[in-house]
Every structure is written in C-alpha cells, then in structure tokens.
C-alpha cells in the first residue's frame, strides 16, 4: 500500500510502510548509508505528514519484518487494551501521549502492553526533541534485584570500571572511586577485555567480594556473552544480573550468537541460582540486563530495509519480553557511519529513551561517542537527565580506556544529581548516608577520611578464592 502527502504543491509517494517509516526519521547517517533516508528536508516533512495520518491498527496489521522478533512482539501485545487505540492515527496518538492525563492512564491501565515497538517508533518520528523529553519524563518503571531502581527522583548510575588488562585491583579501585562519588546503585558492570570463562569468573568473584565486604546494596555484572556468563555460573561464580546485547531482528540476534530461547533459558538459570544458592540476598526477581543501540542491525546487514530507530524500538520489544532489571541504549558507540555528529547522537538518545519508557522499560542511556565523531563532552547527559532517564554510565574521567570511547563520568553523574535535585536508589542512598558519603543529602569530600575507610576493605575483596577453571561455553 502506498502512502501520499502533498507539500507546497509537490506530491510525494511512499511505496510502503517501511519506506514511510524510514523517510520520516530524523537525519541519521546510518539510514543514509542504507539508502533508505529521505533525500531532502521537504521529503522528510512530507513523510512525517503522511505517517501522522496512518492508524495504529494499520501499523500492527502490516508488520515491517516477518521473523521471530515480530512473533514475540505480537504474542506479547494486549489486544484487548489495544482495541480502543487501533483507530487512532499516529498524530492523534502523539497528542494522547503528550496530554497531562496520559502518565496516570499509562500506569494504571497498563497501556504499555498495548503498544508495539513500531507504534512507539512511529510516534517518536513526529515528535520534537522537547516532545520526547516532556513525554518521557513522567513515565517511571520500577525494578528490583538487590535494590530498587526507577523511582521518582532517582537517577541511577552504572559504575563501569573497565580495565585494558582486566587487572582486578585496577577494576576494584575504579569501583571505589565511583562509590566515593555516590555512583554504582544501578550496577557495578565490567566489560571484560578477554572473553573467557576463567576471566569472567575472576571478575565476578572479585566484585562479589567487594559487595559483601562493604555490605553494598547493589548488583554486579560482567558484560561477556551470555553463554560465557552461564558457564562461569555453572563453575561456581556468583551472577547477580545476566547481561546480553540484543537487536531488533532475528537475523541480527543470530549474528550476536543468541536466540530468544537462549535468553529465556539464561534468565531461568539465574533465577534458579538466586533461589537455590542465595536466598535472602535479593529484593526482587528481575535479573536481566540488556544493551541495545541504533545501527546494530544495519552493521550486521540484518535490518531488512528498516530504519535505525524502528530496529532499535524492536530491540526494546525483545528486552521487554524478558522482564529486565536494566536496559540501556549505547547511543553513539558504533561510530559516525551510523550517527555522524552530536546532533544525531542527541536525537538518537532522546528517541531511544522515549521509546523505551513508552514500552515500560527501566530505560537508561550510555550517551557516548567515539573519538572520530564530531561530538564532545557537551553532547552527553543533561537533556536525558531532564527527561528522567533511569540511569546513566559512570566511567572514570568519562574516558573508557578499554573500549576506547567517551561517555559520562562519575563527576558528571554527581553534578546532574545535584543540579536536578536527584538521588541514588533508596537502599543505596541509605548506605551512602550511613557510611558518611552523603551529609544532609550532599556528597562529602571524596578525599577525606571516608575514602580511607572504604579503601581499607579493598584487601579483603582482593583476597578472593583462586580463579575458577575454564570450561566449555554453551
């Protein structure tokens, strides 16, 4: 079915829904690379006008991709809740989402389950940056693992203490640095430099020992492939959160070495581990941590002609199906071929965040960029914090020396909390207060006596049992 719009006496025709979605998207170098972007600002505006007239029912009835991800999305949709929305156009739905009454209806009626990722993406395409901020801000998704993330007034921070050689002491010292700045309530999450069961197990045990030594109310994670983490779990390593990068198409997930069944099996394995081996350690049963990012499907040549934002929304749909504790879009990590500059990165971050929030995800953002992109530290986190982003990254000095990209620092996160009158997760805030790291709600001097108190526990954390033996991954 073709879609049409006339703008300044010029008639524009879009051959199908996938074409309309792509050309209505804000400018992205990745869509241009794929050959699906609007060729002019006028064509982009015409596509937005045409998309605004499409009904939500039409979008659900005409899936853009025929694969297992689409099947998962449609199986999870609450069709009874969707029925009253089906006749709304995308433009009317945008007005509904921006109305003051929407957040309460979204929360109380559970409307997120009526909304498919493609509907969320279509709505984002006809919104301004300010619309995306205002619509996302009041939507809160609360999740629980070792602590509680997502409540109003909370900005979580993932401590990301990566090390180029996986040196455990270096990793733990970086964690302590983050704690002294009030960071780490979302997760202590390490990207390993080496993908091995032994290395993952060693880091997990070291992080776990630090958490136990300091009685720290947070969760740990090593962001290796899911199968490597599960092999480490089988060999005796403690796993709080099970991580995996996910994408919005079956083919892209296959390129990651995962299937939807494997995600389900992994989740059940970690839940069984918590219930069997660690009863009492957890306040909730949300145990998955997912990362997404615009351009991942395109970089795997697995986008099926669908634009970056819509593929990203579908990745959020995959994440939602597995009841995650955390989800974040790694916005600018892939490089300028997909998001060329600060403006595109900012738009992608705001769009990803809005879509994730609308789909009821505990949505965070790694507002990052590689060193060959036209961006700088002013690109990063203030607009997303204004939109009530669930959590951001805390990277030592904002420079990840292992992954080789720029993100947000411990100082950035502490500054955003102070500027926007936000706090850490409630259990973590209590811990910071009890340890003297927060005084009257403000951070204490990180170089004072409290630093020595925390550092005194480092030797105990480093005295971990020998590294677990390596074994076969699944």
VOGU-3710 file (C-alpha; in Angstrom, 3 decimals, decimal comma):
1> xxxxxxxxxx> 0,000/0,000/0,000  1,351/3,403/-0,978  1,215/6,498/1,244  0,986/10,058/-0,061  1,376/13,655/1,022  1,404/16,934/-0,853  3,696/19,680/0,377  3,877/23,072/-1,357  2,192/21,652/-4,445  4,740/18,813/-4,624
11> xxxxxxxxxx> 3,245/15,333/-4,419  5,258/12,711/-2,505  4,514/8,991/-2,740  5,956/6,372/-0,372  5,717/2,840/-1,683  5,097/1,029/1,590  5,118/1,426/5,362  8,815/0,594/5,746  9,692/3,321/3,235  7,425/5,797/5,006
21> xxxxxxxxxx> 8,955/4,987/8,394  12,484/5,411/7,067  11,885/8,704/5,304  10,005/10,172/8,291  13,015/9,550/10,521  15,229/12,436/11,563  18,502/12,593/9,655  20,815/9,678/10,504  23,994/8,783/8,678  23,135/5,091/9,104
31> xxxxxxxxxx> 19,838/5,438/7,257  21,706/7,304/4,527  24,287/4,514/4,395  21,469/2,001/3,975  19,978/4,056/1,128  16,590/4,439/2,806  16,704/8,008/4,206  14,777/10,990/2,917  16,692/12,742/0,163  15,670/16,236/1,286
41> xxxxxxxxxx> 14,171/18,071/4,237  10,984/18,550/2,207  10,632/14,826/1,587  11,228/14,180/5,304  8,476/16,594/6,298  6,096/15,082/3,729  6,792/11,626/5,148  6,056/12,872/8,662  2,750/14,339/7,486  1,795/11,080/5,786
51> xxxxxxxxxx> 2,870/8,995/8,787  0,771/11,150/11,113  -2,330/10,029/9,187  -1,620/6,286/9,471  -3,710/4,476/12,089  -2,174/2,349/14,802  -4,267/-0,559/13,559  -2,643/-0,301/10,131  0,816/-0,468/11,699  0,012/-3,585/13,726
61> xxxxxxxxxx> -1,679/-5,254/10,746  1,315/-4,769/8,443  4,499/-5,964/10,178  7,631/-4,482/8,646  9,625/-7,696/9,142  8,472/-11,323/9,174  10,625/-13,051/11,791  10,733/-14,448/15,323  11,088/-10,991/16,880  7,842/-9,874/15,251
71> xxxxxxxxxx> 6,140/-13,047/16,510  7,407/-12,329/20,036  6,151/-8,739/19,874  2,691/-9,669/18,618  2,297/-12,515/21,121  3,052/-10,087/23,915  0,607/-7,394/22,828  -2,547/-6,989/24,927  -5,100/-6,915/22,123  -7,995/-6,036/24,435
81> xxxxxxxxxx> -6,216/-2,921/25,643  -5,186/-2,089/22,091  -8,693/-2,270/20,615  -9,752/1,254/21,720  -6,482/2,660/20,373  -6,494/0,946/16,978  -8,452/3,668/15,177  -6,207/6,484/16,407  -3,798/7,937/13,896  -0,139/8,319/14,811
91> xxxxxxxxxx> -0,739/12,079/15,058  -3,665/11,583/17,421  -1,670/9,124/19,489  1,140/11,686/19,803  -1,372/14,167/21,234  -2,647/11,476/23,614  0,877/10,695/24,838  1,634/14,378/25,446  -1,619/15,025/27,335  -1,280/15,592/31,120
101> xxxxxxxxxx> -3,570/12,651/31,898  -1,561/10,106/29,909  1,026/9,081/32,539  -1,671/8,027/35,013  -3,590/6,111/32,321  -0,372/4,517/31,087  0,474/3,394/34,606  -2,947/2,416/35,984  -4,327/0,734/32,867  -1,038/-0,862/31,827
111> xxxxxxxxxx> -1,247/0,706/28,381  2,370/-0,111/27,592  1,318/-3,684/26,829  -0,996/-2,418/24,117  1,787/-0,505/22,387  4,073/-2,269/19,931  7,630/-1,067/19,256  6,656/0,056/15,761  3,887/2,261/17,203  6,352/3,779/19,658
121> xxxxxxxxxx> 8,885/4,399/16,887  6,290/5,972/14,595  5,215/8,327/17,367  8,798/9,359/18,115  9,369/10,217/14,448  6,797/13,026/14,508  7,925/14,476/17,859  10,382/17,266/18,542  13,248/16,844/20,975  11,239/18,774/23,573
131> xxxxxxxxxx> 8,243/16,492/22,958  10,441/13,460/23,580  11,681/14,930/26,866  8,263/16,008/28,120  6,566/12,740/27,203  9,246/10,507/28,728  9,775/12,455/31,955  6,702/11,297/33,933  6,891/7,630/32,846  8,507/5,557/35,598
141> xxxxxxxxxx> 9,280/1,839/35,573  10,429/0,475/38,937  12,516/-2,720/39,012  14,108/-4,728/41,813  17,107/-7,026/42,113  19,407/-6,372/45,093  17,977/-2,854/45,301  15,226/-0,748/43,748  15,768/1,312/40,589  13,465/3,696/38,751
151> xxxxxxxxxx> 11,507/5,531/41,430  10,655/9,204/41,010  13,526/11,480/41,974  16,148/8,778/41,402  18,991/8,904/38,880  20,831/5,596/38,885  24,439/5,240/37,796  26,215/2,199/36,439  29,823/2,125/37,589  31,791/0,984/34,518
161> xxxxxxxxxx> 35,306/0,264/35,843  36,767/-1,335/32,725  40,479/-2,126/32,627  42,585/-2,780/29,492  44,156/-5,914/31,029  41,290/-6,942/33,348  43,513/-6,257/36,362  41,241/-6,970/39,319  42,861/-4,442/41,646  42,513/-1,744/38,990
171> xxxxxxxxxx> 38,853/-2,646/38,479  38,071/-2,538/42,198  39,928/0,738/42,716  37,809/2,252/39,939  34,701/0,936/41,697  35,792/2,610/44,933  36,321/5,863/43,045  32,748/5,612/41,796  31,375/4,866/45,263  33,094/7,959/46,641
181> xxxxxxxxxx> 31,119/9,981/44,079  27,841/8,268/45,042  27,744/6,098/41,903  27,060/2,395/41,455  23,453/1,936/42,526  22,320/0,691/39,093  25,070/-1,921/38,736  28,797/-2,486/39,020  29,222/-3,572/35,416  32,537/-4,551/33,839
191> xxxxxxxxxx> 33,185/-5,131/30,132  35,932/-7,771/30,151  38,940/-7,262/27,907  39,179/-11,027/27,461  36,186/-13,250/26,771  36,897/-16,379/28,799  35,046/-18,286/31,471  38,034/-18,029/33,796  38,380/-14,272/33,412  34,666/-13,614/33,788
201> xxxxxxxxxx> 34,565/-15,777/36,900  37,540/-13,988/38,456  35,965/-10,561/37,957  32,564/-11,722/39,225  34,106/-13,161/42,356  36,131/-10,003/42,974  33,109/-7,737/42,549  31,029/-10,026/44,726  33,656/-9,987/47,461  33,706/-6,177/47,428
211> xxxxxxxxxx> 29,917/-6,037/47,656  29,971/-8,450/50,606  32,853/-6,675/52,369  31,176/-3,275/52,173  27,604/-4,609/52,599  26,870/-2,712/49,400  23,211/-2,720/48,249  23,793/-3,067/44,536  24,236/-5,729/41,887  27,218/-6,847/39,839
221> xxxxxxxxxx> 27,591/-7,918/36,235  30,323/-8,853/33,774  29,216/-7,963/30,268  30,530/-11,012/28,458  28,471/-13,114/26,084  25,521/-14,754/27,797  26,928/-18,247/27,273  30,233/-17,305/28,896  28,444/-15,913/31,933  26,333/-19,041/32,253
231> xxxxxxxxxx> 29,430/-21,232/32,030  31,019/-19,153/34,803  27,842/-19,580/36,842  27,989/-23,353/36,357  31,600/-23,280/37,536  30,634/-21,526/40,764  30,828/-17,783/40,079  28,109/-15,558/41,584  25,837/-13,966/38,976  23,519/-11,143/40,027
241> xxxxxxxxxx> 22,491/-9,871/36,593  22,741/-11,768/33,314  23,817/-9,447/30,501  23,303/-9,621/26,765  23,311/-7,212/23,836  20,109/-7,632/21,844  18,915/-6,347/18,488  15,590/-5,790/16,780  15,673/-8,568/14,187  16,114/-12,312/14,402
251> xxxxxxxxxx> 18,997/-12,147/11,914  20,849/-9,505/13,950  20,425/-11,538/17,137  21,762/-14,569/15,298  24,843/-12,513/14,443  25,221/-11,896/18,200  25,128/-15,658/18,779  21,800/-15,675/20,594  18,224/-16,796/20,155  15,078/-15,861/22,029
261> xxxxxxxxxx> 15,006/-19,357/23,546  18,562/-18,921/24,825  17,603/-15,655/26,526  14,713/-17,414/28,259  16,910/-20,328/29,340  19,557/-17,970/30,701  17,031/-15,998/32,710  15,647/-19,151/34,290  19,156/-20,375/35,145  19,998/-17,171/37,024
271> xxxxxxxxxx> 16,663/-17,113/38,830  17,235/-20,718/39,935  20,737/-19,760/41,136  19,329/-16,904/43,221  16,604/-19,033/44,769  18,813/-22,049/45,439  22,180/-20,580/46,402  21,499/-17,029/47,527  18,107/-16,769/49,228  17,671/-13,509/51,089
281> xxxxxxxxxx> 20,186/-11,543/49,000  17,606/-10,087/46,625  14,535/-7,872/46,998  13,237/-8,720/43,523  13,415/-11,219/40,681  14,349/-9,032/37,719  17,715/-10,436/36,695  18,367/-9,410/33,084  20,487/-6,504/31,834  20,206/-5,659/28,130
291> xxxxxxxxxx> 22,073/-3,225/25,926  20,810/-2,026/22,573  21,953/0,635/20,116  20,951/2,219/16,837  22,869/0,776/13,918  23,446/-2,714/15,328  21,093/-4,421/12,865  22,442/-2,394/9,940  26,062/-3,154/10,877  25,174/-6,870/10,693
301> xxxxxxxxxx> 23,367/-6,378/7,350  20,269/-7,638/9,167  17,973/-4,592/9,093  15,694/-5,777/6,244  15,467/-2,238/4,857  14,036/-0,901/8,127  15,393/2,313/9,632  17,637/2,541/12,698  15,092/3,940/15,142  12,495/1,292/14,295
311> xxxxxxxxxx> 15,037/-1,530/14,603  16,058/-0,055/17,963  12,433/0,009/19,111  12,095/-3,648/18,150  15,195/-4,413/20,241  13,359/-2,802/23,146  10,478/-5,135/22,393  12,831/-8,107/22,750  14,132/-6,759/26,065  10,624/-6,174/27,418
321> xxxxxxxxxx> 9,678/-9,796/26,911  12,256/-10,922/29,499  11,319/-8,609/32,401  14,693/-6,847/32,678  16,164/-5,035/35,664  18,073/-2,611/33,410  18,092/-1,697/29,727  20,262/0,913/28,090  20,915/2,187/24,620  24,624/2,599/23,863
331> xxxxxxxxxx> 23,856/5,576/21,697  26,991/6,541/19,792  29,338/3,605/20,255  29,300/2,161/16,741  30,639/5,308/15,100  29,934/8,072/12,576  28,723/5,712/9,871  25,527/5,348/11,941  25,335/8,607/13,945  27,541/11,271/12,419
341> xxxxxxxxxx> 27,659/14,064/14,976  26,462/15,485/18,284  23,063/16,483/16,893  22,338/12,974/15,606  23,597/11,379/18,828  21,404/13,654/20,955  18,341/12,919/18,852  19,022/9,192/18,913  19,427/9,204/22,691  16,198/11,115/23,279
351> xxxxxxxxxx> 14,305/8,917/20,810  15,630/5,658/22,231  14,839/6,808/25,756  11,271/7,850/24,925  10,539/4,624/23,068  11,927/2,514/25,913  9,958/4,434/28,519  6,733/4,173/26,488  7,246/0,389/26,301  7,614/0,268/30,120
361> xxxxxxxxxx> 11,337/-0,432/30,279  13,768/0,629/33,033  15,488/2,719/30,399  18,957/4,162/30,704  21,361/5,602/28,149  25,072/5,458/27,545  25,292/8,846/25,834  28,626/8,129/24,276  30,713/8,793/21,206  33,871/7,506/19,593
371> xxxxxxxxxx> 36,858/9,780/19,107  36,339/10,146/15,349  32,805/11,561/15,660  32,013/15,285/15,559  30,995/15,416/19,238  32,389/16,403/22,618  31,529/16,213/26,312  28,763/18,790/25,899  26,876/16,124/23,915  26,309/13,888/26,840
381> xxxxxxxxxx> 23,742/13,725/29,566  21,880/16,867/30,602  18,868/16,535/28,252  18,386/12,878/29,117  18,502/13,614/32,829  15,870/16,305/32,220  13,787/13,535/30,620  14,141/11,416/33,813  16,486/8,834/32,341  16,521/5,851/34,707
391> xxxxxxxxxx> 20,304/5,565/34,775  23,462/6,754/33,054  27,038/5,496/32,871  29,757/6,365/35,343  33,117/5,947/33,583  36,332/7,086/35,303  37,102/10,558/33,886  34,492/9,843/31,164  37,180/8,017/29,152  36,826/4,261/28,810
401> xxxxxxxxxx> 40,441/3,180/28,395  39,490/-0,376/27,467  36,676/0,196/24,972  38,217/3,399/23,606  35,227/5,734/23,674  33,898/8,715/25,644  30,909/8,554/27,950  29,694/10,203/31,164  31,890/10,367/34,258  31,323/9,906/37,972
411> xxxxxxxxxx> 31,626/13,690/38,247  29,001/14,191/35,521  26,535/11,929/37,325  27,135/13,585/40,693  26,715/17,002/39,070  23,449/16,012/37,375  22,042/14,726/40,667  22,948/17,988/42,363  21,638/20,147/39,506  18,303/18,335/39,163
421> xxxxxxxxxx> 17,836/17,551/42,886  18,020/13,806/42,314  19,352/10,983/44,464  20,567/7,408/44,217  18,352/4,347/44,714  16,772/4,378/48,196  18,797/1,467/49,620  21,980/2,902/48,149  21,202/6,385/49,466  20,814/4,913/52,961
431> xxxxxxxxxx> 24,163/3,131/52,588  25,908/6,309/51,399  24,438/8,206/54,351  25,390/5,564/56,894  28,946/5,471/55,538  29,308/9,242/55,710  29,475/9,666/51,943  26,284/11,740/51,967  25,825/14,503/54,507  22,480/16,326/54,521
441> xxxxxxxxxx> 21,843/14,871/51,088  25,070/16,175/49,552  28,274/14,310/48,741  31,030/14,516/51,330  34,623/15,283/50,413  35,744/12,186/48,445  39,340/12,697/49,562  38,512/12,767/53,264  38,584/10,070/55,960  35,668/8,187/54,392
451> xxxxxxxxxx> 37,891/7,324/51,420  40,360/5,634/53,743  37,521/3,715/55,363  36,348/2,291/52,049  39,848/1,581/50,785  40,531/-0,451/53,925  38,111/-3,076/52,601  39,943/-3,461/49,311  42,447/-6,044/50,565  39,611/-8,262/51,784
461> xxxxxxxxxx> 37,901/-8,036/48,403  41,133/-8,905/46,587  41,650/-11,965/48,784  39,211/-13,907/46,622  39,412/-17,651/46,042  41,514/-18,788/43,080  40,101/-18,115/39,666  37,589/-20,701/38,552  38,850/-23,169/35,958  37,914/-22,536/32,394
471> xxxx> 35,359/-24,793/30,828  33,289/-25,149/27,692  30,756/-22,457/26,889  27,309/-23,448/25,783
//
